[in-house]
Amino acid sequence: LQGDLSAYGDLVRRYQQSVYNVCYRFMGQRQLAEDQAQEAFLRGHDRLETFKLEKPFGPWIRTVAANLCLNALKARGPYQHELEEERALAS
């Protein structure tokens, strides 16, 4: 898998919906979820050396996605999250 972009592309296609679903549950907005899901796959590719081949890929990449989303939410802070919710309700 290391260095084989075609194989990684197959994994992205296989897991993109489940990774997006994880991100959407955290982020609550389609665009934010798509951005985080894309970042999760980029980060996953960069850190493939931490993936253990005897383990399933799906839970690993979903954990990468969940951690990215949690970090993004922490960085935004509670007030930013509340403002975005109010804007979404107003539109």
N, CA, C and O atoms as a CHARMM CRD file, in Angstrom:
* protein
*
  364
    1    1 LEU  N      0.83000  -1.20500   0.00000 PROA 1      0.00000
    2    1 LEU  CA     0.00000   0.00000   0.00000 PROA 1      0.00000
    3    1 LEU  C      0.86800   1.26000   0.00000 PROA 1      0.00000
    4    1 LEU  O      0.53900   2.25000  -0.65300 PROA 1      0.00000
    5    2 GLN  N      1.96900   1.21300   0.73100 PROA 2      0.00000
    6    2 GLN  CA     2.85300   2.37100   0.81500 PROA 2      0.00000
    7    2 GLN  C      3.33200   2.77100  -0.57800 PROA 2      0.00000
    8    2 GLN  O      3.95600   1.96900  -1.27400 PROA 2      0.00000
    9    3 GLY  N      3.04400   4.01400  -0.99000 PROA 3      0.00000
   10    3 GLY  CA     3.50900   4.51100  -2.27000 PROA 3      0.00000
   11    3 GLY  C      2.64200   4.14600  -3.46000 PROA 3      0.00000
   12    3 GLY  O      2.91700   4.60900  -4.56700 PROA 3      0.00000
   13    4 ASP  N      1.62200   3.34800  -3.28600 PROA 4      0.00000
   14    4 ASP  CA     0.75900   2.93900  -4.39100 PROA 4      0.00000
   15    4 ASP  C     -0.49900   3.81100  -4.39200 PROA 4      0.00000
   16    4 ASP  O     -1.47300   3.51700  -3.69900 PROA 4      0.00000
   17    5 LEU  N     -0.46100   4.88700  -5.18300 PROA 5      0.00000
   18    5 LEU  CA    -1.58200   5.82800  -5.20600 PROA 5      0.00000
   19    5 LEU  C     -2.85700   5.19300  -5.73000 PROA 5      0.00000
   20    5 LEU  O     -3.94900   5.54900  -5.28900 PROA 5      0.00000
   21    6 SER  N     -2.73700   4.27000  -6.64900 PROA 6      0.00000
   22    6 SER  CA    -3.91500   3.60000  -7.18900 PROA 6      0.00000
   23    6 SER  C     -4.62900   2.79900  -6.10300 PROA 6      0.00000
   24    6 SER  O     -5.85500   2.84100  -6.00000 PROA 6      0.00000
   25    7 ALA  N     -3.86600   2.07600  -5.29800 PROA 7      0.00000
   26    7 ALA  CA    -4.45800   1.29700  -4.20200 PROA 7      0.00000
   27    7 ALA  C     -5.09100   2.22800  -3.17800 PROA 7      0.00000
   28    7 ALA  O     -6.16700   1.94000  -2.65300 PROA 7      0.00000
   29    8 TYR  N     -4.42200   3.35000  -2.89200 PROA 8      0.00000
   30    8 TYR  CA    -4.99600   4.29500  -1.92800 PROA 8      0.00000
   31    8 TYR  C     -6.26600   4.92200  -2.49800 PROA 8      0.00000
   32    8 TYR  O     -7.22700   5.14500  -1.76200 PROA 8      0.00000
   33    9 GLY  N     -6.28200   5.20300  -3.78300 PROA 9      0.00000
   34    9 GLY  CA    -7.49200   5.71900  -4.42600 PROA 9      0.00000
   35    9 GLY  C     -8.65800   4.75900  -4.28800 PROA 9      0.00000
   36    9 GLY  O     -9.79700   5.18100  -4.08600 PROA 9      0.00000
   37   10 ASP  N     -8.37600   3.46500  -4.39700 PROA 10     0.00000
   38   10 ASP  CA    -9.42600   2.46100  -4.18900 PROA 10     0.00000
   39   10 ASP  C     -9.96500   2.52300  -2.76600 PROA 10     0.00000
   40   10 ASP  O    -11.17100   2.40500  -2.55000 PROA 10     0.00000
   41   11 LEU  N     -9.07700   2.70700  -1.79900 PROA 11     0.00000
   42   11 LEU  CA    -9.51200   2.82200  -0.40100 PROA 11     0.00000
   43   11 LEU  C    -10.35200   4.07500  -0.18500 PROA 11     0.00000
   44   11 LEU  O    -11.34900   4.04500   0.53700 PROA 11     0.00000
   45   12 VAL  N     -9.94800   5.17000  -0.80900 PROA 12     0.00000
   46   12 VAL  CA   -10.72200   6.41500  -0.69500 PROA 12     0.00000
   47   12 VAL  C    -12.13100   6.19200  -1.22800 PROA 12     0.00000
   48   12 VAL  O    -13.10900   6.55500  -0.57500 PROA 12     0.00000
   49   13 ARG  N    -12.23800   5.60000  -2.40500 PROA 13     0.00000
   50   13 ARG  CA   -13.56900   5.35400  -2.97800 PROA 13     0.00000
   51   13 ARG  C    -14.39900   4.42100  -2.09700 PROA 13     0.00000
   52   13 ARG  O    -15.60700   4.60300  -1.95100 PROA 13     0.00000
   53   14 ARG  N    -13.74700   3.43800  -1.52200 PROA 14     0.00000
   54   14 ARG  CA   -14.47300   2.47400  -0.69400 PROA 14     0.00000
   55   14 ARG  C    -14.98900   3.09700   0.60300 PROA 14     0.00000
   56   14 ARG  O    -16.08400   2.76300   1.05600 PROA 14     0.00000
   57   15 TYR  N    -14.21100   3.99700   1.20100 PROA 15     0.00000
   58   15 TYR  CA   -14.54300   4.51500   2.52900 PROA 15     0.00000
   59   15 TYR  C    -15.00100   5.97000   2.54000 PROA 15     0.00000
   60   15 TYR  O    -15.26600   6.51800   3.60900 PROA 15     0.00000
   61   16 GLN  N    -15.09900   6.60700   1.37300 PROA 16     0.00000
   62   16 GLN  CA   -15.40900   8.04000   1.37800 PROA 16     0.00000
   63   16 GLN  C    -16.76000   8.34700   2.01200 PROA 16     0.00000
   64   16 GLN  O    -16.88500   9.34500   2.72200 PROA 16     0.00000
   65   17 GLN  N    -17.76700   7.52300   1.77700 PROA 17     0.00000
   66   17 GLN  CA   -19.08500   7.80300   2.34600 PROA 17     0.00000
   67   17 GLN  C    -19.08200   7.64800   3.86600 PROA 17     0.00000
   68   17 GLN  O    -19.65600   8.47900   4.57000 PROA 17     0.00000
   69   18 SER  N    -18.45000   6.61000   4.37400 PROA 18     0.00000
   70   18 SER  CA   -18.45200   6.42100   5.82900 PROA 18     0.00000
   71   18 SER  C    -17.61500   7.49100   6.52500 PROA 18     0.00000
   72   18 SER  O    -17.95800   7.92000   7.62700 PROA 18     0.00000
   73   19 VAL  N    -16.52700   7.92500   5.90000 PROA 19     0.00000
   74   19 VAL  CA   -15.72000   9.00300   6.47400 PROA 19     0.00000
   75   19 VAL  C    -16.50600  10.31100   6.44400 PROA 19     0.00000
   76   19 VAL  O    -16.49500  11.06600   7.41600 PROA 19     0.00000
   77   20 TYR  N    -17.18600  10.57900   5.33200 PROA 20     0.00000
   78   20 TYR  CA   -18.02800  11.77500   5.25100 PROA 20     0.00000
   79   20 TYR  C    -19.10200  11.74200   6.34200 PROA 20     0.00000
   80   20 TYR  O    -19.35800  12.76000   6.98500 PROA 20     0.00000
   81   21 ASN  N    -19.73000  10.58700   6.55500 PROA 21     0.00000
   82   21 ASN  CA   -20.77700  10.47800   7.57100 PROA 21     0.00000
   83   21 ASN  C    -20.24600  10.81100   8.96100 PROA 21     0.00000
   84   21 ASN  O    -20.90900  11.50700   9.73000 PROA 21     0.00000
   85   22 VAL  N    -19.06100  10.32100   9.28100 PROA 22     0.00000
   86   22 VAL  CA   -18.44100  10.64500  10.56800 PROA 22     0.00000
   87   22 VAL  C    -18.24100  12.15400  10.67200 PROA 22     0.00000
   88   22 VAL  O    -18.58100  12.76600  11.68500 PROA 22     0.00000
   89   23 CYS  N    -17.69300  12.73900   9.62600 PROA 23     0.00000
   90   23 CYS  CA   -17.41900  14.18100   9.63600 PROA 23     0.00000
   91   23 CYS  C    -18.70200  14.99300   9.73200 PROA 23     0.00000
   92   23 CYS  O    -18.74600  16.01000  10.42400 PROA 23     0.00000
   93   24 TYR  N    -19.73800  14.55200   9.04500 PROA 24     0.00000
   94   24 TYR  CA   -20.99600  15.29800   9.08700 PROA 24     0.00000
   95   24 TYR  C    -21.59300  15.27400  10.49300 PROA 24     0.00000
   96   24 TYR  O    -22.13700  16.27700  10.95600 PROA 24     0.00000
   97   25 ARG  N    -21.49100  14.13200  11.16900 PROA 25     0.00000
   98   25 ARG  CA   -22.01500  14.05400  12.53800 PROA 25     0.00000
   99   25 ARG  C    -21.30900  15.03600  13.45500 PROA 25     0.00000
  100   25 ARG  O    -21.93300  15.60200  14.35300 PROA 25     0.00000
  101   26 PHE  N    -20.03200  15.24400  13.24400 PROA 26     0.00000
  102   26 PHE  CA   -19.29200  16.19200  14.07200 PROA 26     0.00000
  103   26 PHE  C    -19.53500  17.63300  13.63900 PROA 26     0.00000
  104   26 PHE  O    -19.78800  18.50100  14.47500 PROA 26     0.00000
  105   27 MET  N    -19.45900  17.88900  12.33800 PROA 27     0.00000
  106   27 MET  CA   -19.44100  19.26300  11.84700 PROA 27     0.00000
  107   27 MET  C    -20.83400  19.84300  11.63100 PROA 27     0.00000
  108   27 MET  O    -21.03200  21.04700  11.79300 PROA 27     0.00000
  109   28 GLY  N    -21.79600  19.00500  11.26800 PROA 28     0.00000
  110   28 GLY  CA   -23.17500  19.45900  11.12600 PROA 28     0.00000
  111   28 GLY  C    -23.49000  20.21900   9.84900 PROA 28     0.00000
  112   28 GLY  O    -24.63900  20.61000   9.63900 PROA 28     0.00000
  113   29 GLN  N    -22.51300  20.43600   9.00200 PROA 29     0.00000
  114   29 GLN  CA   -22.73200  21.15500   7.74300 PROA 29     0.00000
  115   29 GLN  C    -22.02600  20.39500   6.62400 PROA 29     0.00000
  116   29 GLN  O    -20.91200  19.89800   6.79100 PROA 29     0.00000
  117   30 ARG  N    -22.69900  20.31900   5.48900 PROA 30     0.00000
  118   30 ARG  CA   -22.18900  19.53800   4.36800 PROA 30     0.00000
  119   30 ARG  C    -20.79300  19.97000   3.93900 PROA 30     0.00000
  120   30 ARG  O    -19.89800  19.13300   3.82500 PROA 30     0.00000
  121   31 GLN  N    -20.59600  21.25600   3.70100 PROA 31     0.00000
  122   31 GLN  CA   -19.30300  21.73100   3.19800 PROA 31     0.00000
  123   31 GLN  C    -18.18300  21.49100   4.20300 PROA 31     0.00000
  124   31 GLN  O    -17.08900  21.07000   3.82900 PROA 31     0.00000
  125   32 LEU  N    -18.45400  21.75800   5.46900 PROA 32     0.00000
  126   32 LEU  CA   -17.43700  21.50900   6.49400 PROA 32     0.00000
  127   32 LEU  C    -17.09900  20.02100   6.57900 PROA 32     0.00000
  128   32 LEU  O    -15.93700  19.64700   6.73900 PROA 32     0.00000
  129   33 ALA  N    -18.12100  19.18400   6.47100 PROA 33     0.00000
  130   33 ALA  CA   -17.90200  17.73200   6.51600 PROA 33     0.00000
  131   33 ALA  C    -17.08000  17.27300   5.31600 PROA 33     0.00000
  132   33 ALA  O    -16.17400  16.45300   5.46300 PROA 33     0.00000
  133   34 GLU  N    -17.38600  17.79300   4.13900 PROA 34     0.00000
  134   34 GLU  CA   -16.61800  17.42600   2.94300 PROA 34     0.00000
  135   34 GLU  C    -15.16000  17.84300   3.08100 PROA 34     0.00000
  136   34 GLU  O    -14.25300  17.09000   2.72700 PROA 34     0.00000
  137   35 ASP  N    -14.94100  19.05100   3.60000 PROA 35     0.00000
  138   35 ASP  CA   -13.57100  19.53700   3.78100 PROA 35     0.00000
  139   35 ASP  C    -12.79600  18.65400   4.75600 PROA 35     0.00000
  140   35 ASP  O    -11.64500  18.30100   4.50000 PROA 35     0.00000
  141   36 GLN  N    -13.42500  18.30300   5.86600 PROA 36     0.00000
  142   36 GLN  CA   -12.75200  17.47300   6.86600 PROA 36     0.00000
  143   36 GLN  C    -12.51100  16.05300   6.34800 PROA 36     0.00000
  144   36 GLN  O    -11.47700  15.45000   6.63700 PROA 36     0.00000
  145   37 ALA  N    -13.46700  15.52300   5.58300 PROA 37     0.00000
  146   37 ALA  CA   -13.29300  14.18100   5.01800 PROA 37     0.00000
  147   37 ALA  C    -12.11000  14.16600   4.05000 PROA 37     0.00000
  148   37 ALA  O    -11.29200  13.24600   4.07400 PROA 37     0.00000
  149   38 GLN  N    -12.02500  15.18400   3.20300 PROA 38     0.00000
  150   38 GLN  CA   -10.89500  15.26900   2.27200 PROA 38     0.00000
  151   38 GLN  C     -9.58000  15.37200   3.03800 PROA 38     0.00000
  152   38 GLN  O     -8.59800  14.71300   2.69600 PROA 38     0.00000
  153   39 GLU  N     -9.57100  16.19200   4.06300 PROA 39     0.00000
  154   39 GLU  CA    -8.35900  16.34300   4.87100 PROA 39     0.00000
  155   39 GLU  C     -7.99200  15.03200   5.56600 PROA 39     0.00000
  156   39 GLU  O     -6.81200  14.72000   5.72000 PROA 39     0.00000
  157   40 ALA  N     -8.99700  14.26900   5.98300 PROA 40     0.00000
  158   40 ALA  CA    -8.73300  12.98200   6.63900 PROA 40     0.00000
  159   40 ALA  C     -8.01000  12.03000   5.69100 PROA 40     0.00000
  160   40 ALA  O     -7.06800  11.34600   6.09400 PROA 40     0.00000
  161   41 PHE  N     -8.44400  11.98600   4.44400 PROA 41     0.00000
  162   41 PHE  CA    -7.77900  11.09800   3.48800 PROA 41     0.00000
  163   41 PHE  C     -6.37300  11.58800   3.15000 PROA 41     0.00000
  164   41 PHE  O     -5.46700  10.77600   2.96100 PROA 41     0.00000
  165   42 LEU  N     -6.18200  12.88600   3.07200 PROA 42     0.00000
  166   42 LEU  CA    -4.83300  13.41700   2.84400 PROA 42     0.00000
  167   42 LEU  C     -3.92300  13.09700   4.02600 PROA 42     0.00000
  168   42 LEU  O     -2.78400  12.66000   3.85500 PROA 42     0.00000
  169   43 ARG  N     -4.45000  13.32400   5.22600 PROA 43     0.00000
  170   43 ARG  CA    -3.67600  13.03200   6.43200 PROA 43     0.00000
  171   43 ARG  C     -3.39700  11.53400   6.53800 PROA 43     0.00000
  172   43 ARG  O     -2.29600  11.12400   6.90500 PROA 43     0.00000
  173   44 GLY  N     -4.39600  10.73000   6.21500 PROA 44     0.00000
  174   44 GLY  CA    -4.21100   9.28700   6.24500 PROA 44     0.00000
  175   44 GLY  C     -3.10600   8.84400   5.30600 PROA 44     0.00000
  176   44 GLY  O     -2.28400   7.99900   5.65900 PROA 44     0.00000
  177   45 HSD  N     -3.08600   9.41000   4.11600 PROA 45     0.00000
  178   45 HSD  CA    -2.03600   9.06000   3.15200 PROA 45     0.00000
  179   45 HSD  C     -0.66300   9.45400   3.68400 PROA 45     0.00000
  180   45 HSD  O      0.30000   8.69800   3.55700 PROA 45     0.00000
  181   46 ASP  N     -0.57900  10.63600   4.27800 PROA 46     0.00000
  182   46 ASP  CA     0.69900  11.10300   4.81700 PROA 46     0.00000
  183   46 ASP  C      1.18200  10.24900   5.98500 PROA 46     0.00000
  184   46 ASP  O      2.38000  10.18800   6.26400 PROA 46     0.00000
  185   47 ARG  N      0.24800   9.59200   6.66400 PROA 47     0.00000
  186   47 ARG  CA     0.60900   8.83500   7.87300 PROA 47     0.00000
  187   47 ARG  C      0.37300   7.33600   7.73300 PROA 47     0.00000
  188   47 ARG  O      0.13400   6.64100   8.72000 PROA 47     0.00000
  189   48 LEU  N      0.44100   6.85300   6.52100 PROA 48     0.00000
  190   48 LEU  CA     0.22700   5.42000   6.29800 PROA 48     0.00000
  191   48 LEU  C      1.18900   4.54400   7.10000 PROA 48     0.00000
  192   48 LEU  O      0.86800   3.40300   7.43100 PROA 48     0.00000
  193   49 GLU  N      2.35600   5.07900   7.40800 PROA 49     0.00000
  194   49 GLU  CA     3.31700   4.26700   8.16100 PROA 49     0.00000
  195   49 GLU  C      2.81100   3.93200   9.56000 PROA 49     0.00000
  196   49 GLU  O      3.31800   3.00200  10.18800 PROA 49     0.00000
  197   50 THR  N      1.81900   4.67300  10.06300 PROA 50     0.00000
  198   50 THR  CA     1.26600   4.37000  11.38900 PROA 50     0.00000
  199   50 THR  C      0.14800   3.33200  11.32100 PROA 50     0.00000
  200   50 THR  O     -0.29400   2.82100  12.35000 PROA 50     0.00000
  201   51 PHE  N     -0.30600   3.02200  10.10500 PROA 51     0.00000
  202   51 PHE  CA    -1.37300   2.03300   9.93500 PROA 51     0.00000
  203   51 PHE  C     -0.78700   0.63200   9.99500 PROA 51     0.00000
  204   51 PHE  O      0.20800   0.33500   9.33400 PROA 51     0.00000
  205   52 LYS  N     -1.41200  -0.22500  10.79000 PROA 52     0.00000
  206   52 LYS  CA    -0.96700  -1.61400  10.91800 PROA 52     0.00000
  207   52 LYS  C     -1.75700  -2.47900   9.93700 PROA 52     0.00000
  208   52 LYS  O     -2.98200  -2.56200  10.02000 PROA 52     0.00000
  209   53 LEU  N     -1.05200  -3.11900   9.01300 PROA 53     0.00000
  210   53 LEU  CA    -1.69900  -3.88200   7.94200 PROA 53     0.00000
  211   53 LEU  C     -2.59000  -5.01200   8.44700 PROA 53     0.00000
  212   53 LEU  O     -3.51800  -5.41500   7.74600 PROA 53     0.00000
  213   54 GLU  N     -2.33200  -5.52600   9.63300 PROA 54     0.00000
  214   54 GLU  CA    -3.17100  -6.60700  10.14900 PROA 54     0.00000
  215   54 GLU  C     -4.50800  -6.08800  10.69100 PROA 54     0.00000
  216   54 GLU  O     -5.39000  -6.88200  11.02000 PROA 54     0.00000
  217   55 LYS  N     -4.65900  -4.78900  10.78400 PROA 55     0.00000
  218   55 LYS  CA    -5.90500  -4.16900  11.26000 PROA 55     0.00000
  219   55 LYS  C     -6.73700  -3.69500  10.07000 PROA 55     0.00000
  220   55 LYS  O     -6.19000  -3.44800   8.99500 PROA 55     0.00000
  221   56 PRO  N     -8.05800  -3.56600  10.25000 PROA 56     0.00000
  222   56 PRO  CA    -8.89100  -3.04400   9.15200 PROA 56     0.00000
  223   56 PRO  C     -8.65700  -1.54500   8.93400 PROA 56     0.00000
  224   56 PRO  O     -8.44000  -0.78900   9.88100 PROA 56     0.00000
  225   57 PHE  N     -8.70700  -1.14300   7.67400 PROA 57     0.00000
  226   57 PHE  CA    -8.45200   0.25400   7.31300 PROA 57     0.00000
  227   57 PHE  C     -9.60600   1.17400   7.71500 PROA 57     0.00000
  228   57 PHE  O     -9.37100   2.30100   8.15200 PROA 57     0.00000
  229   58 GLY  N    -10.84600   0.70800   7.57200 PROA 58     0.00000
  230   58 GLY  CA   -12.01000   1.55500   7.82500 PROA 58     0.00000
  231   58 GLY  C    -12.02000   2.21300   9.19200 PROA 58     0.00000
  232   58 GLY  O    -12.13000   3.43700   9.26800 PROA 58     0.00000
  233   59 PRO  N    -11.90900   1.45800  10.27400 PROA 59     0.00000
  234   59 PRO  CA   -11.90000   2.09200  11.59500 PROA 59     0.00000
  235   59 PRO  C    -10.73200   3.06500  11.78000 PROA 59     0.00000
  236   59 PRO  O    -10.87300   4.08900  12.44800 PROA 59     0.00000
  237   60 TRP  N     -9.58900   2.74200  11.19000 PROA 60     0.00000
  238   60 TRP  CA    -8.42800   3.61800  11.32200 PROA 60     0.00000
  239   60 TRP  C     -8.68000   4.97000  10.65500 PROA 60     0.00000
  240   60 TRP  O     -8.43900   6.01400  11.26200 PROA 60     0.00000
  241   61 ILE  N     -9.16400   4.95700   9.40900 PROA 61     0.00000
  242   61 ILE  CA    -9.36700   6.22600   8.69900 PROA 61     0.00000
  243   61 ILE  C    -10.53200   7.00300   9.30100 PROA 61     0.00000
  244   61 ILE  O    -10.51300   8.23400   9.28800 PROA 61     0.00000
  245   62 ARG  N    -11.54300   6.31800   9.82700 PROA 62     0.00000
  246   62 ARG  CA   -12.63800   7.02800  10.49900 PROA 62     0.00000
  247   62 ARG  C    -12.15700   7.66800  11.80100 PROA 62     0.00000
  248   62 ARG  O    -12.64500   8.73100  12.18400 PROA 62     0.00000
  249   63 THR  N    -11.21400   7.03600  12.47700 PROA 63     0.00000
  250   63 THR  CA   -10.62500   7.63800  13.67700 PROA 63     0.00000
  251   63 THR  C     -9.81300   8.87400  13.31300 PROA 63     0.00000
  252   63 THR  O     -9.86500   9.88400  14.01500 PROA 63     0.00000
  253   64 VAL  N     -9.06600   8.79600  12.22300 PROA 64     0.00000
  254   64 VAL  CA    -8.33600   9.97400  11.73100 PROA 64     0.00000
  255   64 VAL  C     -9.32300  11.10900  11.48000 PROA 64     0.00000
  256   64 VAL  O     -9.07900  12.24600  11.88400 PROA 64     0.00000
  257   65 ALA  N    -10.43100  10.80700  10.82000 PROA 65     0.00000
  258   65 ALA  CA   -11.44400  11.82100  10.50800 PROA 65     0.00000
  259   65 ALA  C    -12.05700  12.40000  11.77500 PROA 65     0.00000
  260   65 ALA  O    -12.20300  13.61700  11.89200 PROA 65     0.00000
  261   66 ALA  N    -12.41500  11.54800  12.71800 PROA 66     0.00000
  262   66 ALA  CA   -13.02600  12.01700  13.96400 PROA 66     0.00000
  263   66 ALA  C    -12.07300  12.94000  14.71600 PROA 66     0.00000
  264   66 ALA  O    -12.49200  13.97900  15.22600 PROA 66     0.00000
  265   67 ASN  N    -10.81100  12.57300  14.78900 PROA 67     0.00000
  266   67 ASN  CA    -9.83600  13.41600  15.48300 PROA 67     0.00000
  267   67 ASN  C     -9.65300  14.76000  14.78900 PROA 67     0.00000
  268   67 ASN  O     -9.52900  15.78800  15.45600 PROA 67     0.00000
  269   68 LEU  N     -9.63500  14.76400  13.46300 PROA 68     0.00000
  270   68 LEU  CA    -9.53800  16.03100  12.72900 PROA 68     0.00000
  271   68 LEU  C    -10.74000  16.92300  13.01600 PROA 68     0.00000
  272   68 LEU  O    -10.59600  18.12700  13.22700 PROA 68     0.00000
  273   69 CYS  N    -11.91700  16.32500  13.02300 PROA 69     0.00000
  274   69 CYS  CA   -13.13200  17.09800  13.29300 PROA 69     0.00000
  275   69 CYS  C    -13.11700  17.66900  14.70700 PROA 69     0.00000
  276   69 CYS  O    -13.45200  18.83600  14.91000 PROA 69     0.00000
  277   70 LEU  N    -12.72900  16.85300  15.68000 PROA 70     0.00000
  278   70 LEU  CA   -12.64800  17.34300  17.06000 PROA 70     0.00000
  279   70 LEU  C    -11.67000  18.50500  17.17000 PROA 70     0.00000
  280   70 LEU  O    -11.95300  19.49900  17.83900 PROA 70     0.00000
  281   71 ASN  N    -10.52800  18.38200  16.51600 PROA 71     0.00000
  282   71 ASN  CA    -9.54700  19.47100  16.53600 PROA 71     0.00000
  283   71 ASN  C    -10.09300  20.72400  15.86700 PROA 71     0.00000
  284   71 ASN  O     -9.85600  21.83400  16.34400 PROA 71     0.00000
  285   72 ALA  N    -10.81900  20.55900  14.77000 PROA 72     0.00000
  286   72 ALA  CA   -11.40300  21.71100  14.07900 PROA 72     0.00000
  287   72 ALA  C    -12.44700  22.39000  14.95600 PROA 72     0.00000
  288   72 ALA  O    -12.51100  23.61900  15.00600 PROA 72     0.00000
  289   73 LEU  N    -13.25300  21.61000  15.63800 PROA 73     0.00000
  290   73 LEU  CA   -14.27000  22.18700  16.52200 PROA 73     0.00000
  291   73 LEU  C    -13.63200  22.90900  17.70100 PROA 73     0.00000
  292   73 LEU  O    -14.10300  23.97500  18.09900 PROA 73     0.00000
  293   74 LYS  N    -12.57800  22.34900  18.25900 PROA 74     0.00000
  294   74 LYS  CA   -11.87200  23.01200  19.36200 PROA 74     0.00000
  295   74 LYS  C    -11.27600  24.33000  18.89300 PROA 74     0.00000
  296   74 LYS  O    -11.32700  25.33000  19.60900 PROA 74     0.00000
  297   75 ALA  N    -10.71300  24.33100  17.69500 PROA 75     0.00000
  298   75 ALA  CA   -10.08200  25.53900  17.16100 PROA 75     0.00000
  299   75 ALA  C    -11.10200  26.64200  16.90700 PROA 75     0.00000
  300   75 ALA  O    -10.79600  27.82500  17.05900 PROA 75     0.00000
  301   76 ARG  N    -12.31300  26.25300  16.51900 PROA 76     0.00000
  302   76 ARG  CA   -13.35700  27.25000  16.25300 PROA 76     0.00000
  303   76 ARG  C    -13.88800  27.85200  17.53500 PROA 76     0.00000
  304   76 ARG  O    -14.29500  29.01400  17.54400 PROA 76     0.00000
  305   77 GLY  N    -13.89600  27.10800  18.59800 PROA 77     0.00000
  306   77 GLY  CA   -14.40400  27.60200  19.86900 PROA 77     0.00000
  307   77 GLY  C    -15.91600  27.56600  19.91800 PROA 77     0.00000
  308   77 GLY  O    -16.57400  27.46000  18.88300 PROA 77     0.00000
  309   78 PRO  N    -16.47100  27.65400  21.11600 PROA 78     0.00000
  310   78 PRO  CA   -17.92500  27.52000  21.27700 PROA 78     0.00000
  311   78 PRO  C    -18.71200  28.66900  20.66000 PROA 78     0.00000
  312   78 PRO  O    -19.81300  28.45400  20.15200 PROA 78     0.00000
  313   79 TYR  N    -18.17200  29.88000  20.69400 PROA 79     0.00000
  314   79 TYR  CA   -18.92800  31.01300  20.17500 PROA 79     0.00000
  315   79 TYR  C    -19.07000  30.94800  18.66600 PROA 79     0.00000
  316   79 TYR  O    -20.13600  31.25800  18.13200 PROA 79     0.00000
  317   80 GLN  N    -18.02200  30.55400  17.97600 PROA 80     0.00000
  318   80 GLN  CA   -18.08900  30.43000  16.52400 PROA 80     0.00000
  319   80 GLN  C    -19.11500  29.38400  16.12900 PROA 80     0.00000
  320   80 GLN  O    -19.86600  29.57400  15.17200 PROA 80     0.00000
  321   81 HSD  N    -19.14800  28.27300  16.86500 PROA 81     0.00000
  322   81 HSD  CA   -20.10100  27.20000  16.58400 PROA 81     0.00000
  323   81 HSD  C    -21.53500  27.70600  16.77000 PROA 81     0.00000
  324   81 HSD  O    -22.40400  27.40700  15.95100 PROA 81     0.00000
  325   82 GLU  N    -21.78600  28.46400  17.83100 PROA 82     0.00000
  326   82 GLU  CA   -23.12200  29.00500  18.07200 PROA 82     0.00000
  327   82 GLU  C    -23.52700  29.98800  16.98000 PROA 82     0.00000
  328   82 GLU  O    -24.67800  29.97500  16.54300 PROA 82     0.00000
  329   83 LEU  N    -22.60900  30.83700  16.53000 PROA 83     0.00000
  330   83 LEU  CA   -22.91500  31.79000  15.46200 PROA 83     0.00000
  331   83 LEU  C    -23.27800  31.07100  14.17400 PROA 83     0.00000
  332   83 LEU  O    -24.21100  31.47500  13.47900 PROA 83     0.00000
  333   84 GLU  N    -22.55800  30.02000  13.85100 PROA 84     0.00000
  334   84 GLU  CA   -22.85700  29.26800  12.63300 PROA 84     0.00000
  335   84 GLU  C    -24.21100  28.58600  12.72600 PROA 84     0.00000
  336   84 GLU  O    -24.93900  28.51500  11.73600 PROA 84     0.00000
  337   85 GLU  N    -24.55500  28.08300  13.90400 PROA 85     0.00000
  338   85 GLU  CA   -25.87100  27.46700  14.08200 PROA 85     0.00000
  339   85 GLU  C    -26.97700  28.50600  13.89600 PROA 85     0.00000
  340   85 GLU  O    -27.99000  28.22300  13.25700 PROA 85     0.00000
  341   86 GLU  N    -26.79000  29.70800  14.45100 PROA 86     0.00000
  342   86 GLU  CA   -27.78700  30.76600  14.30600 PROA 86     0.00000
  343   86 GLU  C    -27.94300  31.17100  12.84500 PROA 86     0.00000
  344   86 GLU  O    -29.06500  31.37800  12.38100 PROA 86     0.00000
  345   87 ARG  N    -26.84200  31.28800  12.11800 PROA 87     0.00000
  346   87 ARG  CA   -26.90900  31.63500  10.69600 PROA 87     0.00000
  347   87 ARG  C    -27.63500  30.55500   9.90600 PROA 87     0.00000
  348   87 ARG  O    -28.42500  30.86100   9.01300 PROA 87     0.00000
  349   88 ALA  N    -27.37500  29.30900  10.22900 PROA 88     0.00000
  350   88 ALA  CA   -28.02800  28.20200   9.52400 PROA 88     0.00000
  351   88 ALA  C    -29.53000  28.21300   9.78700 PROA 88     0.00000
  352   88 ALA  O    -30.31800  27.95000   8.87900 PROA 88     0.00000
  353   89 LEU  N    -29.92800  28.50900  11.00300 PROA 89     0.00000
  354   89 LEU  CA   -31.35100  28.55800  11.33400 PROA 89     0.00000
  355   89 LEU  C    -32.03900  29.74900  10.66700 PROA 89     0.00000
  356   89 LEU  O    -33.20900  29.66400  10.29200 PROA 89     0.00000
  357   90 ALA  N    -31.31500  30.85300  10.52200 PROA 90     0.00000
  358   90 ALA  CA   -31.89800  32.05400   9.93500 PROA 90     0.00000
  359   90 ALA  C    -32.09900  31.92100   8.42800 PROA 90     0.00000
  360   90 ALA  O    -32.95700  32.59700   7.86100 PROA 90     0.00000
  361   91 SER  N    -31.32800  31.06700   7.77900 PROA 91     0.00000
  362   91 SER  CA   -31.44100  30.96300   6.31700 PROA 91     0.00000
  363   91 SER  C    -32.40000  29.90500   5.86700 PROA 91     0.00000
  364   91 SER  O    -32.58800  29.71300   4.66600 PROA 91     0.00000
